[in-house]
């Protein structure tokens, strides 16, 4: 995602991601047919211009590929929507590349994964 937000061709990056994600899930399903696989979609980062447009497209790819392999998706995107204090970038003085979750954000992510496997 950051490649796109830094100016890379969105179509190319998303296409490469879809191909790679498909190959990964295909390989896992082949090598470990009984393994429980759960993936997540991405949260958006309102502080980064363009993220609100790119992340939903990325998440559609995740949902489509995961569905093809019967893999549940933890809906981290929805879990983060409208909530504050979940990203390091929100802290005063944070660098623009501090896009990872805070401890509270990781807790919300864990809850999204728990909901996906119920």
N, C-alpha and C positions, 0 to 999 in steps of 0.2 A: 504494500500500500504506500509506503513511504517513497518508493521509486516513482510511483505515479504522481504523488503530491509534490515531488521535487522536479517534475517535468518530463518524465519518461512517457512514452506513448501508452496511453491507458489500454487501448485495445490489445496491443501486443503483450503487455504485462498480464492482463486478465486472461488472455488466451493461454499464455505460458503457465499461469497458475492453474487453470482448469486442466490442462494436459498433465501437469505434474501431480496435482491432487488426485486425479483419476488413476494414474499409475501407482501412486502410493497406496490408495485404498484397494486397488486390484491386487497389488503384491501382498498386502496384509491379508486379504480375504483368501488368497491362494495358499500362502505359507501357513496361516493360522486360522483355518476356517471356523473354529469355535471360539476365537478370541472375541471379547466384548470390546468394541471400538466405539468411542464417543468423541465427537469433535465439537468445536464451538465456532460460532460466527464471530465477527469483530464488533467491538464497540466503536462508536464514532468519537472523534476528537474535535469538538466545536471550535477550539482555538486554532485549528489548522484549516486554512481556507481550502475549500473543495472537498473536505472529508465527508461532509454530509451528502454529497452527490456520489462519490466513489464507493463508499463503504456499503450502501445498500446493493449496488451492482455486484460487488464482491460477495456479499452475503447470499445473493441469489445463486451464484455459482456454487458456493458451499452447500446450500440446501439441495440443489439439483444433483450434484455429484454424490453427496451423502445418501440421498434418497435412492439413487441407483444401486447402491451397495447395502441398503437397509441399515444405515448407520444413523443413530440419533444425533441431533444437533443441539447443543446447549445454547440457548438464546441469550447470549451475553449482551447483544445489541439492545434488546428490549429491557434487560435488567439494568442497564446503565442509563437508559433514556430518561432525561429530566432530573437526574440525581447529581448531586455535587459532592465533592470530596473523595471521589473515586479514582482520580488520576493525579499523578505527580505534577503534571503541567499546570494544574490549578493552584498550586502553592505559590505564595508571593515570592518573586525572584526566580522562579523555575525557568530553566532553559527551554527553548522551543522544541527540543527533541526529547524531553522527558515525558514520553507518551505512555509509560507503563503505569499500571494500577498502583494505588496505595494499598496498605494492608486492608483497608475497608473495601477497596475495589476487588482485591483477591478473594475476600470473603463473599462478596456478591457473585463473583465468578463461580466459586465453589457451590453456592446455592443453585446457580443456573445448571451446573452439571448434575447436581442431585435431582433436580426437577426433570432433566432429560432422561434419566435412567429409571424413573418411577413408572 
